[in-house]
Each structure stands twice: as C-alpha cells, then as structure tokens.
Amino acid sequence: MIRNLDLDLLRSFAAVADLGSISAAARKVGRSQSAVSLQMDRLAEALGFAVLERRGRGVAPTVRGGAFLEDARRLLDLNDQVLTQHVHGAFVQPLRLGFVQDVGEPVMQRILYRFAASFPQAPITVRICSTVTMLDKLRAEDLDLAVGFRADTDLPATLLLRESMVWIAARQLRLDRDAPVPLVLFENPCVCSTAAMSALNLAGRAYRIAFTSPSLPGLMAAVGAGIGVTVRSPRALRPDLAVVADLESAGLPDLEFVLYGRPGARPPALQKAEEILVEELRREHPLYAVA
C-alpha cells in the first residue's frame, strides 16, 4: 500500500528540530503547542519510529529522526520550488547574498545547494565582506540578504544564533604574563578585534598588534603558526588550536550572527531564501572538527 507523507507534519518537524522546542516551533508554524505535539506523534506513527527525544529542557531529533530530517528538508524545498515556479511564477532575478567569513565553507555549501535547488533559474551572487560593508550594500540595494554580526542599524534584522567569543591560540604558544599579549586581528572594522582590545584594557593587560589580515584563512594561518592570540567564536577551533586559559580573566562579550535584509517589501522568493538561511545557520555545525 502506497502511503503519502504529510508536508505539514514535515514542516513542523523541521521547525522543532531547528528551534529545539515544541512551543517555539508552534509559534513559527502558527499552530498551538498541543497541535504540534500531536503532529509529531502522527509523524512518528506514519514512519514507524520516534523522530524526537527529550534533551535537557528541550527536544532534539533522534538518530533516525536526524537522518530523516535531511530528506524531509529536500521534500519541503522541492514543494516550495514547484510552487515558486508554477504558482507564483518562476523567480529569475539574481539573488545577491552577503556573508561574513566566519560563516564558513561547510555552512555556505549547504545554503547554496538549497538555493540552487529552490531557485534553479536565478543567478546567485555571493559577496564575502565585513558587516559594515554589507549594511552599506543593503541600503544601496546592491545586496538582497546578508549574514553578519550584530550592529546598530535600522535595517530588518533577525537574530540567528549567539555564541561566546573565546581567546584562541596555537596549542604550543605560551604567553609571558609580564610581556604584552601578541594579538592576531582582522583589519578594522571588526567586532572581535574591538572586543579583544577592550577586554585587555579592562583587565589591565598590555598588548601589541603582532599580525593583521583582511581574510580569515590568513588570520587563522598566523594563529596556527604561533604568531599570537586571536578572538573568534568556538566555531573557529580546530585540532591544532586551543582556548587560552591565561586570558579568561579578560572577559569577552557574546558574538551574535544576524540575518539582515534590505528595506522594502519582500517577494515570496526572498521569504523562502530567508527561511533557508535561518534554518542552516541555526543548525550550528562547527567550522572544523575539534579534537
């Protein structure tokens, strides 16, 4: 007997998986909490296995549920692609996206794969730049959507995720407490660079600029070579790097990734693009496997 999956169940399941909460997912999909709970029960019954499990104060996909989630997303993307092309009309205008470098290649690859599937006729342009630059380009309507760090702006903004900033250095680097801290920083403007210098000033620790770079690979190469210490999110850690315990007294703020949009009305295609960006950035995959 052929059975059909209910796409409404899949959409609610994806929302629960992204947000880690039945109640938060209910608000996103416009249903009551009890209705979404019932949907998850119906989905588990249709599949023959549990898709969610309790984890701390929230919920998360089971092992089998996590594997099914990837296929569920593909079905939802295909559904939205068909509607975009045959009901709303094919979207053929260029999609212009901006990202800060810290988003990372694996996340961007997943995002672009889904964009290519959802908007097969739309040329996609990606610009890697600073948050300040992308905000200027959104105001000038040279970008449609951008993922950057938290900044003061009147542009539409959605918080994607919040992570702690940490001091990062090569595992073999040893700091002399009586010598200025050697800093490896992005060229200004950079929220992490500003946070690093402010934290050291408040802690009464001297520092010197040992290395600057406009690119994240250049920055991390210098850190890996033991030239000095940088400040990024834990997503930038990799096996040859470690958090610097000696600088924990120099407290750092949180790092917030934000989705920015340009002013004005958003066509359905941009709303779908926003949905993809929010889902993928909130999956919180690390940039590197940490030993």
C-alpha positions in Angstrom: 0.0 0.0 0.0 1.4 3.4 -1.0 1.5 6.0 1.7 2.0 9.7 1.3 3.8 11.9 3.8 2.0 15.0 5.1 4.1 18.0 4.3 2.6 20.0 7.1 4.0 17.4 9.5 7.4 17.7 7.9 7.4 21.5 8.1 6.5 21.3 11.8 9.2 18.7 12.4 11.8 20.8 10.7 10.8 23.8 12.9 11.0 21.7 16.1 14.4 20.4 15.0 15.7 23.9 14.3 14.4 25.5 17.4 14.7 22.7 19.9 11.3 23.4 21.4 7.7 22.4 20.6 6.4 25.7 21.9 8.8 27.8 19.8 8.1 25.7 16.7 4.4 26.2 17.3 4.8 29.9 17.2 6.8 29.7 13.9 4.3 27.5 12.1 1.2 29.3 13.5 -0.3 26.4 15.5 -0.9 25.6 19.1 1.7 23.7 21.2 -0.7 20.8 21.6 -1.3 20.7 17.9 2.4 20.5 17.1 2.9 17.8 19.7 0.1 15.8 18.1 1.7 16.3 14.7 4.9 14.8 16.0 3.1 11.8 17.3 1.4 11.4 13.9 4.7 11.7 12.1 6.3 9.0 14.3 3.3 6.8 13.8 3.5 7.2 10.0 7.2 6.5 9.9 7.2 3.7 12.5 10.0 5.2 14.7 10.4 8.1 17.1 11.6 11.3 15.5 12.2 13.3 18.7 13.6 12.7 22.1 13.8 14.8 25.3 17.2 16.5 25.7 17.7 18.8 28.7 14.8 21.3 28.8 14.2 20.9 25.1 13.8 18.3 22.4 16.1 17.1 19.5 15.8 14.6 16.7 16.6 11.0 17.5 19.4 9.4 15.5 16.9 8.1 12.9 14.9 11.3 13.1 18.1 13.3 12.3 18.7 11.1 9.2 15.1 11.5 8.1 15.3 15.3 8.7 17.7 15.8 5.7 15.2 14.0 3.4 12.3 16.0 4.9 14.1 19.2 4.1 14.6 18.1 0.5 10.9 17.3 0.1 9.9 20.7 1.6 12.4 22.5 -0.7 11.0 20.7 -3.8 7.5 21.6 -2.7 8.4 25.2 -2.4 10.3 25.2 -5.7 7.3 23.8 -7.5 5.0 26.4 -6.0 7.5 29.2 -6.8 7.8 28.1 -10.5 4.2 27.1 -11.3 2.0 29.1 -8.9 3.9 32.3 -8.0 5.8 32.3 -11.3 9.5 31.4 -11.7 11.9 33.6 -9.9 14.6 34.6 -12.3 16.0 37.7 -10.8 19.6 37.5 -9.4 19.8 36.6 -5.7 22.6 38.7 -4.1 23.9 37.4 -0.8 26.4 38.7 1.7 28.3 36.7 4.4 31.0 37.4 6.9 33.9 35.0 6.6 33.1 33.3 10.0 30.0 31.6 8.5 32.4 29.1 6.9 32.6 26.9 3.8 30.5 23.9 5.0 27.5 26.0 6.0 27.7 28.1 2.9 27.9 25.0 0.7 24.6 23.7 2.3 23.0 27.1 1.8 24.0 27.4 -1.8 22.9 23.8 -2.5 19.4 24.6 -1.2 19.3 27.9 -3.1 20.3 26.2 -6.4 17.5 23.6 -5.8 14.9 26.2 -4.8 15.7 28.9 -7.5 17.2 27.0 -10.4 16.6 29.9 -12.8 18.0 32.7 -10.6 21.7 33.6 -10.9 23.3 33.7 -7.4 25.9 36.2 -6.4 27.8 35.9 -3.1 29.9 38.6 -1.6 32.2 37.9 1.4 32.7 41.1 3.3 32.6 42.9 6.7 29.3 43.6 8.4 29.8 47.4 7.8 30.2 46.8 4.1 27.2 44.5 3.7 25.0 47.0 5.6 26.0 49.7 3.2 25.3 47.5 0.2 21.9 46.5 1.6 20.9 50.2 1.9 22.2 50.8 -1.7 20.1 47.7 -2.8 23.3 46.0 -4.1 22.5 43.0 -1.8 19.2 41.3 -1.0 20.1 39.4 2.2 23.3 39.2 4.3 24.5 37.3 7.3 26.8 39.4 9.6 27.5 40.3 13.2 25.2 42.3 15.4 25.3 46.0 14.6 23.3 49.1 15.2 21.1 49.6 12.1 17.5 50.3 11.1 17.5 47.6 8.5 15.4 44.5 9.0 17.3 42.1 11.3 16.8 38.6 12.7 19.0 37.0 15.3 20.3 33.7 14.0 22.5 32.4 16.9 24.5 33.6 19.8 28.0 32.2 20.6 30.7 33.1 23.1 33.8 34.8 21.9 37.0 33.0 23.1 40.7 33.6 23.1 42.3 31.2 20.6 46.0 30.4 20.0 48.2 27.5 18.8 48.4 24.7 21.4 52.2 25.2 21.7 52.0 29.0 22.3 53.0 30.1 25.9 52.3 33.6 27.0 54.7 35.6 29.2 52.5 37.3 31.8 55.0 40.2 32.0 55.0 40.8 28.3 52.3 42.4 26.1 49.8 39.9 24.6 50.6 39.4 20.9 47.3 39.9 19.0 46.4 38.5 15.6 43.5 40.5 14.4 41.3 41.3 11.4 41.8 44.8 9.9 39.2 47.3 11.3 36.3 47.5 11.5 35.9 44.1 13.3 33.8 43.3 16.3 36.2 40.6 17.5 39.2 42.9 17.3 37.4 45.7 19.1 36.3 43.2 21.8 39.8 41.8 22.2 41.4 45.2 22.8 38.6 46.4 25.1 38.8 43.3 27.2 42.6 43.5 27.7 42.3 47.2 28.5 39.7 46.5 31.2 41.8 43.6 32.6 44.9 45.9 32.7 46.8 43.6 30.3 49.2 45.2 27.8 49.1 44.1 24.2 50.7 44.6 20.9 49.4 44.0 17.4 51.5 41.1 16.1 49.7 40.4 12.8 46.7 41.7 10.8 44.9 40.3 7.8 41.7 41.0 5.8 41.0 37.3 5.4 40.0 34.6 7.8 42.4 32.0 6.3 45.3 34.4 6.7 44.3 35.2 10.2 44.0 31.5 11.2 47.2 30.6 9.5 49.1 33.2 11.6 47.4 31.8 14.8 48.3 28.3 13.8 51.9 29.4 13.3 52.1 30.6 16.8 52.4 34.3 16.0 49.9 35.3 18.6 46.4 35.2 20.0 43.1 36.0 18.3 39.4 36.3 19.3 36.7 34.4 17.4 33.8 32.1 18.2 34.5 28.4 19.2 33.4 27.5 15.6 36.9 28.6 14.5 38.7 26.0 16.7 40.5 23.1 15.1 42.8 20.3 16.4 46.0 22.4 16.4 44.4 25.3 18.3 43.1 25.8 21.9 41.3 28.2 24.1 43.8 30.4 26.0 43.1 29.8 29.7 45.6 32.5 30.7 43.3 35.2 29.3 40.0 34.0 30.8 40.1 36.9 33.2 39.8 39.3 30.3 36.1 38.6 29.7 34.6 38.8 26.2 31.1 39.5 25.1 28.9 37.2 23.1 29.1 37.1 19.3 25.8 37.3 17.6 25.1 36.3 14.0 22.3 38.3 12.4 20.4 38.0 9.2 19.9 41.4 7.6 17.5 42.3 4.7 17.2 45.4 2.5 14.4 47.9 3.1 11.1 47.5 1.3 8.7 44.6 0.6 9.9 41.1 0.3 8.7 38.9 -2.6 7.9 35.3 -1.8 11.3 34.1 -3.2 13.2 36.3 -0.7 11.0 35.0 2.1 11.9 31.5 1.1 15.6 32.5 0.9 15.4 33.9 4.4 13.9 30.7 5.6 16.8 28.7 4.2 19.4 31.0 5.8 17.7 30.9 9.2 17.4 27.1 9.2 21.0 26.4 8.1 22.7 29.0 10.4 20.8 27.7 13.4 22.0 24.1 12.8 25.3 25.3 14.5 27.6 22.9 12.7 31.3 23.7 13.7 33.6 25.1 11.1 36.3 22.5 12.0 36.2 19.1 13.8 37.7 19.9 17.3 40.0 17.3 18.8 
